[in-house]
Amino acid sequence: MKTLQDWLSHLETAHSGGLIDMGLERTGEVKKRMKLEPQCPVVVVAGTNGKGSVCAYLTQIYKQAGFKVGTLTSPHLLRYNERIAVNAEPVSDDLITASFERIEAARGEISLTYFEFNALAAVDIFIREQVDVMILEVGLGGRLDAVNVFDCDCAVVTSVDLDHQAFLGDTVEQVGFEKAGVFRSGKPAICGQNPAPESLVAHVEAIGAKLLMVQRDFDFSSLENIQWNYRFHPQHSDDPARNRNSLPFPALRGAYQLSNAACALTVLECLNDKLPVDIGAIKRGLLLVENPGRFQVLPGRPLTVLDVGHNPHAARALRRSLINLAFAQKRTAVFSMLSDKDIDGVLEIVKDQFDEWYIAPLDVPRGMTAEALQAKLEAQNIENIQTFTSVREAYRAALAKAGENDRIVVFGSFHTVADVMAAL
């Protein structure tokens, strides 16, 4: 019997094609051998940014409505188990290792990546736990992601922007096509971006899915940042229109959260005949939702924000959210990023929001050295840079130096935020 840690160490190197190897054939065949056929509604959530938040809203609202919810998300911040949750609680090591053993027995000669094991294990566990609804977050792209071997009853694409260009293409139209791959014929296809990429709209029409687009088929408006209203008024659908008024502002902070919440409420409308949800569950879900590291404001002073944003689209959201915060005397960035990300694009967007930068390398294969990070910052004419050997050390130094009216923002990567969370 391997421990979960033994399994994960093995899976990181076991697949000959590396950690990322796009395609559905391998996963699809193992799924067939294991007879993994969900009998409950399945929601698939894709998008450049915002997909974790949409999954968090759906999980908490359905949980509050009394349904048993299985949620697959990635990556994890502190423990692998965060990726596979039932009713918003990470499942046990034993459930995961037992599932890995079933996958291992079924795969035979088929080699699977870490994430393919992850996706199969999640659905295997959810079926055995007899959940009422599965919420599956896409790992990368959509069309060729392991999650896409499962047919959804409703799919969401939150946003389409550039990230993972090596796998998804260099234009928003290419990325839009990849993400639209999660949509299914005859099923609701929710898009949280308007205008949507032409490639996404064309794919929806080609397969005969039902497109529901923000600011056309559903929208939202806020009332002085205290309450907000949601409207569902589909153009080409038999679904009845509905207003949800005087909703509480969600517990997730940040500029894009109403848009993410509106996408989640649109899923509720689409699945209402199978999974009816009352307004009380929606309000409780909005107030109780948690999604660590997404513009997460820590209690106490100095004000500290954790944000996993790592591409220009996320950087724009971060900048808007920071502008909305109260005035801070000194603004410190604790920052590191992976070498395959658009660091120039991110820095250009947020550099006016910080007075000093504490940077450190990430201890992962794609991490940048402190020298390379510093060179990138200097190329953007950023001054007041201090380098450290680790993100934790950078954070501790920032904390030691900050007054109670200052602000510290930890951002640039899931790894950057995870290092600080582990220190906390």
C-alpha positions in Angstrom: 0.0 0.0 0.0 1.5 3.3 -1.1 0.8 6.5 0.9 -0.8 9.4 -0.9 2.6 11.1 -0.9 4.2 8.0 -2.5 1.6 8.0 -5.2 2.0 11.8 -5.9 5.8 11.5 -6.1 5.4 8.6 -8.5 2.8 10.4 -10.7 5.0 13.4 -11.1 7.5 11.4 -13.1 5.6 8.3 -14.3 4.2 9.6 -17.6 6.7 9.6 -20.4 5.1 12.6 -22.1 5.7 14.7 -18.9 3.1 16.4 -16.6 1.2 18.0 -19.4 0.3 15.9 -22.4 -2.9 17.0 -24.0 -5.4 14.6 -25.5 -8.5 12.6 -24.5 -7.7 9.1 -25.9 -5.8 7.8 -22.8 -8.3 9.1 -20.2 -11.3 8.2 -22.3 -10.2 4.6 -22.6 -9.5 4.2 -18.8 -12.9 5.9 -18.1 -14.5 3.3 -20.3 -12.8 0.4 -18.6 -13.8 1.8 -15.2 -17.4 2.4 -16.3 -17.3 5.9 -14.9 -20.7 7.2 -16.0 -22.0 10.0 -13.7 -25.7 9.6 -13.0 -26.1 13.1 -11.6 -25.8 16.5 -13.3 -22.3 17.5 -14.3 -21.1 21.1 -14.6 -17.8 21.8 -16.3 -16.1 25.2 -15.7 -13.4 26.6 -18.0 -11.8 30.0 -18.5 -8.6 31.9 -18.3 -9.4 33.4 -14.9 -12.4 33.1 -12.5 -13.1 29.4 -12.9 -12.1 28.5 -9.4 -14.4 31.2 -8.0 -17.4 30.0 -10.1 -16.8 26.5 -8.8 -16.6 27.9 -5.2 -19.9 29.7 -5.6 -21.7 26.6 -7.1 -20.3 24.3 -4.4 -21.4 26.5 -1.5 -24.8 27.4 -2.9 -25.7 23.8 -3.8 -24.4 22.7 -0.4 -26.6 25.3 1.3 -29.6 24.0 -0.7 -29.0 20.6 0.8 -27.4 18.8 -2.1 -24.3 16.7 -1.8 -21.7 18.3 -4.0 -18.5 16.9 -5.6 -15.9 19.5 -6.7 -12.7 19.0 -8.7 -10.4 22.0 -8.8 -6.7 22.7 -9.4 -4.0 23.4 -8.6 -3.9 23.0 -4.8 -2.3 25.5 -2.4 -1.3 23.4 0.6 -2.6 19.8 0.2 -3.3 17.7 -2.8 -6.7 16.7 -1.2 -8.0 20.2 -1.8 -8.4 19.2 -5.5 -11.1 16.6 -4.7 -13.8 17.9 -2.3 -17.2 16.6 -1.2 -19.4 19.4 0.3 -16.5 21.8 0.2 -14.3 19.5 2.4 -11.2 17.8 0.9 -11.6 14.0 0.9 -9.3 11.8 2.9 -6.0 10.3 1.8 -7.6 6.8 2.0 -10.3 7.6 -0.5 -7.8 9.0 -3.0 -5.3 6.2 -2.7 -8.0 3.6 -3.1 -9.2 5.3 -6.2 -5.6 5.6 -7.6 -5.3 1.8 -7.1 -8.5 1.2 -9.1 -7.2 3.5 -11.8 -3.8 1.7 -11.8 -5.5 -1.7 -12.1 -7.7 -0.5 -15.0 -5.1 1.4 -17.0 -3.0 -1.6 -18.0 -0.6 -0.5 -20.7 -2.0 3.1 -20.8 0.3 5.8 -19.4 -1.6 8.6 -17.6 -0.4 12.1 -16.5 -0.7 13.4 -12.9 -3.8 15.5 -13.9 -5.5 12.6 -15.8 -5.2 10.4 -12.6 -6.6 13.4 -10.7 -9.6 13.9 -13.0 -10.5 10.1 -13.1 -10.0 9.8 -9.3 -12.4 12.7 -8.6 -15.2 11.4 -10.7 -14.6 7.8 -9.4 -14.8 9.1 -5.8 -17.9 11.3 -6.5 -19.8 8.3 -8.0 -19.0 6.2 -5.0 -19.9 8.9 -2.6 -23.2 9.3 -4.5 -23.1 13.1 -4.9 -26.1 14.9 -6.3 -24.0 17.2 -8.6 -20.4 17.3 -9.9 -18.6 20.5 -10.5 -15.5 19.9 -12.6 -12.9 22.6 -13.2 -10.9 22.3 -16.3 -7.1 22.1 -15.7 -5.8 23.6 -19.0 -7.8 24.8 -22.0 -10.9 22.6 -22.4 -11.1 20.7 -25.7 -8.2 18.4 -24.9 -8.3 18.5 -21.1 -8.9 15.3 -19.2 -12.1 16.7 -17.7 -13.6 16.9 -21.2 -14.0 13.1 -21.4 -17.1 13.6 -19.2 -20.2 15.0 -20.9 -21.6 18.0 -19.0 -25.2 19.0 -18.5 -24.1 22.7 -18.5 -20.7 24.3 -19.2 -19.2 27.7 -18.3 -16.4 29.6 -19.9 -15.7 32.5 -17.5 -13.2 34.5 -19.6 -10.9 34.1 -22.5 -7.5 35.7 -22.5 -3.9 34.6 -23.2 -2.2 32.2 -20.8 -0.4 28.8 -21.5 0.3 30.0 -25.1 2.5 27.0 -25.8 -0.6 24.7 -25.4 -3.5 26.9 -26.3 -2.3 29.3 -29.0 -1.1 32.9 -29.3 -4.4 34.6 -30.1 -7.6 35.0 -28.1 -9.5 33.4 -31.0 -7.4 30.2 -30.8 -7.8 30.1 -27.0 -11.6 30.7 -27.4 -11.9 27.7 -29.6 -9.9 25.5 -27.1 -12.1 26.6 -24.2 -15.4 26.2 -26.2 -14.5 22.5 -26.5 -16.2 21.8 -23.2 -19.6 22.8 -24.6 -22.1 20.1 -25.6 -24.8 19.9 -28.3 -28.2 20.9 -27.0 -26.8 21.9 -23.5 -26.5 25.4 -22.0 -23.1 27.1 -22.9 -22.6 30.0 -20.5 -20.0 32.7 -21.4 -18.9 35.3 -18.9 -17.3 37.5 -21.5 -19.1 39.9 -23.9 -18.2 40.2 -26.7 -17.2 36.5 -26.8 -14.5 35.4 -29.2 -15.9 34.7 -32.6 -14.4 31.2 -32.5 -16.4 30.4 -29.4 -19.7 31.6 -30.8 -19.0 29.8 -34.1 -18.3 26.5 -32.2 -21.5 26.9 -30.2 -23.5 27.3 -33.4 -21.7 24.4 -35.1 -22.5 21.9 -32.4 -26.0 23.3 -31.5 -25.3 24.3 -27.9 -27.5 27.0 -26.2 -25.3 30.1 -25.8 -26.1 32.2 -22.7 -23.9 35.3 -22.8 -23.4 37.9 -20.1 -25.0 41.3 -20.8 -27.2 39.6 -23.3 -28.9 36.6 -21.7 -28.1 37.4 -18.1 -26.6 40.4 -16.3 -26.0 42.0 -12.9 -25.9 45.4 -11.3 -24.6 46.5 -8.0 -26.2 48.9 -5.5 -23.5 50.9 -3.8 -21.3 47.9 -3.1 -23.8 46.7 -0.5 -26.3 44.6 -2.5 -26.6 43.5 -6.1 -29.3 42.3 -8.5 -29.1 39.4 -11.0 -31.3 39.1 -14.1 -31.8 36.0 -16.3 -33.5 36.8 -19.6 -32.4 34.3 -22.2 -32.8 35.4 -25.8 -33.1 32.0 -27.6 -34.4 29.7 -25.0 -37.6 28.3 -23.4 -36.3 29.0 -19.9 -38.4 31.6 -18.1 -36.8 35.0 -17.2 -36.1 35.6 -13.6 -34.8 38.3 -11.4 -32.9 37.7 -8.1 -32.9 41.1 -6.3 -31.2 42.4 -3.1 -28.5 39.7 -3.0 -25.7 40.2 -0.5 -22.2 41.0 -1.8 -20.2 37.8 -2.0 -17.6 36.9 0.6 -15.0 36.7 -2.2 -13.4 40.1 -2.7 -12.2 41.6 -5.9 -13.4 43.4 -9.0 -14.6 40.5 -11.1 -16.5 38.6 -8.4 -20.0 39.8 -9.3 -19.4 38.5 -12.9 -18.2 35.2 -11.6 -21.2 35.0 -9.2 -23.6 35.8 -12.1 -22.1 33.0 -14.1 -22.8 30.6 -11.2 -26.4 31.8 -10.8 -26.9 31.2 -14.5 -25.9 27.6 -14.0 -28.5 27.4 -11.2 -31.1 28.6 -13.6 -30.1 26.1 -16.3 -30.3 23.1 -13.9 -33.2 24.3 -11.8 -35.5 21.5 -12.9 -33.0 18.9 -11.6 -31.5 20.8 -8.7 -34.0 23.4 -7.4 -32.4 26.1 -5.3 -34.2 28.6 -3.1 -33.2 32.2 -2.6 -32.1 31.5 1.0 -29.5 29.0 -0.2 -28.2 31.5 -2.7 -27.8 34.2 -0.1 -26.2 31.9 2.4 -23.9 30.5 -0.3 -22.7 34.0 -1.4 -21.9 34.9 2.2 -20.2 31.6 3.1 -18.2 31.0 -0.1 -14.4 30.5 0.3 -11.7 30.4 -2.3 -8.3 30.9 -0.7 -5.7 33.1 -2.6 -8.2 34.9 -4.8 -7.8 38.5 -3.7 -7.9 37.1 -0.2 -7.6 39.9 2.4 -6.1 38.6 5.7 -7.5 39.8 9.0 -5.5 42.3 11.0 -3.0 45.1 10.1 -1.0 45.9 8.0 -3.6 45.0 5.3 -2.3 41.9 3.5 -3.7 40.6 0.2 -3.0 37.2 -1.3 -3.7 36.8 -5.0 -2.7 33.9 -7.2 -3.1 36.0 -10.4 -0.3 35.1 -12.9 -1.3 36.6 -16.3 -2.2 40.0 -17.7 -6.0 39.4 -17.5 -5.6 38.6 -13.7 -3.3 41.5 -13.3 -5.9 43.9 -14.6 -8.4 42.5 -12.1 -5.9 42.8 -9.3 -5.1 46.4 -10.2 -8.8 47.4 -10.2 -9.3 45.6 -6.9 -6.3 47.4 -5.3 -7.6 50.8 -6.4 -10.9 50.0 -4.7 -9.2 49.5 -1.3 -8.6 52.2 1.3 -5.5 54.4 1.0 -2.3 52.8 2.1 0.8 54.7 3.2 3.4 52.3 1.8 2.5 49.6 -0.7 4.8 46.6 -0.8 4.7 43.8 -3.4 5.9 40.3 -2.4 6.3 38.9 -5.8 7.6 35.9 -7.8 6.5 34.3 -11.1 7.1 31.3 -13.3 9.5 31.7 -16.2 6.9 30.6 -18.8 4.4 33.4 -17.9 4.0 36.9 -19.4 5.9 38.7 -16.6 6.4 41.8 -18.7 2.7 42.1 -19.4 1.8 41.6 -15.7 4.4 44.1 -14.4 3.4 46.8 -16.9 -0.2 46.6 -15.6 0.4 46.7 -11.8 3.7 48.5 -11.3 2.0 51.8 -10.5 0.3 50.2 -7.4 3.5 49.5 -5.5 6.2 51.6 -3.8 8.6 48.7 -3.1 9.2 45.2 -4.3 10.3 42.2 -2.3 11.2 39.4 -4.7 12.4 35.8 -4.4 12.8 32.7 -6.6 10.2 29.9 -6.5 11.6 26.5 -5.7 10.0 24.7 -8.7 11.4 23.7 -12.1 9.8 26.6 -13.9 10.7 29.2 -11.2 12.8 32.2 -12.2 16.1 33.1 -10.5 16.2 36.2 -8.3 18.6 37.7 -10.9 16.2 37.1 -13.8 13.2 38.5 -11.8 15.2 41.6 -10.9 16.2 42.1 -14.5 12.6 42.0 -15.6 11.6 44.5 -12.9 14.5 46.9 -13.8 13.5 46.6 -17.5 10.1 48.1 -16.4 11.9 50.9 -14.6 10.8 49.6 -11.3 13.0 50.8 -8.3 13.2 49.9 -4.6 13.7 46.2 -5.2 15.0 43.8 -2.5 15.8 40.2 -3.2 15.5 37.2 -0.8 16.3 33.5 -1.0 12.6 32.5 -0.5 9.1 33.9 -0.7 8.6 33.2 3.0 11.6 35.2 3.9 10.5 38.1 1.6 7.1 38.1 3.3 8.5 38.0 6.8 10.8 40.9 5.9 7.9 42.9 4.5 5.8 42.2 7.6 8.6 43.2 9.9 9.0 46.5 8.2 5.4 47.4 7.6 3.4 49.9 9.7 -0.2 49.3 10.4 -1.4 51.7 7.7 0.7 50.0 5.0 -0.3 47.3 2.6 1.4 44.1 1.5 0.3 42.2 -1.6 1.6 38.7 -2.2 1.0 37.7 -5.9 2.4 36.3 -9.2 1.7 32.6 -8.9 -0.1 29.9 -7.0 3.3 28.9 -5.7 4.0 32.4 -4.4 0.8 32.4 -2.4 1.2 28.8 -1.2 4.6 29.6 0.2 3.2 32.5 2.3 0.1 30.4 3.4 2.4 27.6 4.6 4.4 30.2 6.6 1.1 31.5 8.1 
